[in-house]
């Protein structure tokens, strides 16, 4: 019958900090007790230290009653809104640069909204149309 158990063992060292090991103890078929090291826990960071829950709850109630949470939320929402507006302007600019050269409409109609087209360019002889890959005037 094989019995086993896991435990944490601290092994002192002479000149360095003690080793903290996760070990397993068991008995082999002959009934002899044996130990095996599963992991070295010496290098793990210390567990975080949190204040008592009453302290955290007290600060939460203080911030909530003074309106600080609403001000923080408003500030974060405005920052995110500005970021999304800037991103949408960049994306609209990229789409506009792709769409305008492919548009085969009247250049005079697009002249007011895009500087690439001149107002004097008609659709008669010598008129230029811009397609994808062209460098423009």
N, C-alpha and C positions, 0 to 999 in steps of 0.2 A: 504494500500500500504506500503510495507516494503522498506526502503532505508537503505543503509549501505555504509561504507567506511573504508579503512585501513589507519593507520598512525602510526608513531613512536612517542612515548611520553616519555619525561624525567621527572622522579619523584624524587625530591630532598629528601635526607635522612639527619637526624641530624648528626650522627656520622660516617656514612659510605659513600662511593661514591654513586652518584645518580643512580637510577635504570632506565635502558633504556628498554622500553617495546614495542613490536609490538601489537597494539591494533586494535580493530574493533568497529566502532560505527554503530548503527542501530536504527531504530524506531520500536517499537513493534506494535501490532494491534491497540492499543489505541492511537498511535502517540507519546508515551512517548520516549524521547531519552535515549538510553542505551549504555554502553561500556562493552566490554569483552576483556580480555587479551589473546592473541594468543601465544606469545612467549616472554621469557625474553632474551634480547640481550646483557645484561650487561657483560657476560663472554666471548663474542666473541673477538678474537684477533683483533688488529688494522689492517686496510688495509695496504698492502705493499706500500712502497714509492719507486717509480721508478724515475730515472732521466729523464729529457726531452729527447724526441726521437732524437734530434739533437746531444746530447752528446753520446748516444749509437751508432748512425750511424757514428759519427766521430771516435770513438774508433775502430769500425768495419773496416772502411776504412784504418786507420792507421795499424792495424794488417794485413789486407789483402795486403797492399802495401809492408810491410816489410817482408812478407813470413812467419810470425808467425803462421798463420792458417794452412799452408801446413805442417810446422814442427809438430804442435800439431796433425794433422791428421795422419802423418806418424808414430808418436810415439804411438798413439792409435791403429793403424792397426798392428804394430809390436807386441804390448802387446797381442792383441787378437790372432794373429797368433801363438805366443809362447804358449798361453793358450790352443789353439786347438791342437797343436802338442803334448803337454804333455798329454792332455786328450786322444788323439788317441793312444799314446804309452801305456797308462794304459789299454785302451780297447783291444788293440792287445794282450797285456800280458794276460789279462783275457781269451780271446778267445783261445789263444795258450794253456793255462793250461787246458781248457776243451777239446780241440781237440786232443792233443797228446795222452792221455791215451786211447782214443777210436780208434786210428789209428791201424789197424791190418797189416800194411805193414812190411817190413823187418826192424828189429831194427838197422842193420848196416847202412842202408840208412839214418836213422834219427840221428845217433850218432854224426855226424858232426854238426848238427844244434841244438841239445838239449842234455844237460848233463845228463838227466835222463837215457838215454840208453847208454850202454857200447859198444865199438867197437868190443869186443870179443864175444858178444852174437850172436850165430848163430840161425838157425831155426831147429837144430837137437834135439837130446835127451837132456833134461835138460834145453832147452831154455826157457826163461821167456817172457811172453807177459803181458803187463800192460793194465788193463781194468779200467773202471770208478770205483772209490771207493778203488782201491788198493793203498797201501802206497809206492810202488816202492822198489828198492833194498836197 
